[in-house]
Amino acid sequence: MTQIDDATLSLIDKPPFEGLVWGYRFDDDGRAEALDGPAATAALERQDSWIWLHFDLIDGRARDALGKLDSLPLEAREILLGTDTRQRIETYGQVIAGVVTDFERTEELDPRYMACWRFCMAPHAFISARRSPLHTMTEVHAAVLAGRRFANVMDLFDGIVHGFSEAIAAVAHEMAVQLDEVEDGLLDARDSGDFDLIGSVRRKAVRLRRQAAPLQAMMHRLLARRPDWFTKDAADDCALVAQRVDSVCGDLGALQERAHALQDELTSREAALTNQRLTVLSVATAVLVPPTLISGIFGTNVDGLPMAKDAPYDFLMTIGVMAVSVIVLLIELRRMKIF
């Protein structure tokens, strides 16, 4: 008679996970071994090594499977299955759960397209879930396929957060290069600047900082309220990742201030240029007032005007009077430092 071990009995009692995007079991050296649904179920129950299960929440079967994980606290399961996008991290005994933001998987990183992923981690399992493909999560998965090792669940979490921080830093670097070009143009007086570009950079910086700031607070909260299995080495690694997040937040803040300063400089230059143009227009208008007045007077059809009778030099005398009035006006405007 064939003997059935406990793991096989477990698989008979419980159906394999549905909606599982990928699953891995990691050995003592941090090397990953792919798991399918039945193997993932068995590995999760045996707890002889730690595993990473990643679910697609669009699949209703995945939500059902996650809802039936009785080994997780109810609050942690609610976070995994929730729909709110507020970034946060909570500790429930030996289990840590939370919500983190990531770039959506597109051709290029765009702060306008970001989505959250949810996680729950215990000493022997890291469970993550999302509703749409994400950039950092995909990059980490590709690294696992390429042979990258993760020693434990905290090492994996740190790797994902660090990858997201690096993605933000890459976008921030691109924006900084754009501001460099605008700034160089202003300093070299090549052009008056690009308001649209600076405005775009400010919007992107605001969106990125809006996502990075909660993550910054989450990392420090995790360090302050870590469970017992959170070793000192794991805490040191997490502190390094937290420092990286702090650095990224600082860079984004500096980028915002720099963009704001450039925008103020452009506004000031545009105002000065407008005032200069208005000054030229005002001077031209003032210069034309005396000749217009004189020509208007001499052009009236009334008696008693000087030089009303035919004379060979009346026209030249009239032009001379106009010229003298213009010169006198220009001298007075110059004395008043109008131009």
Secondary structure, 3 states (H helix, E strand, C coil): CCCCCHHHHHHHHCCCCCCEEEEEEECCCCCEEECCHHHHHHHHHHCCCEEEEEEECCCHHHHHHHHCCCCCCHHHHHHHHCCCCCCEEEEECCEEEEEEEEEECCCCCCCCCEEEEEEEEECCEEEEEECCCEHHHHHHHHHHHCCCCCCCHHHHHHHHHHHHHHHHHHHHHHHHHHHHHHHHHHHCCCCCCCHHHHHHHHHHHHHHHHHHHHHHHHHHHHHHCCCCCCCHHHHHHHHHHHHHHHHHHHHHHHHHHHHHHHHHHHHHHHHHHHHHHHHHHHHHHHHHHHHHHHHHHHCCCCCCCCCCCCCCCHHHHHHHHHHHHHHHHHHHHHHCCCC
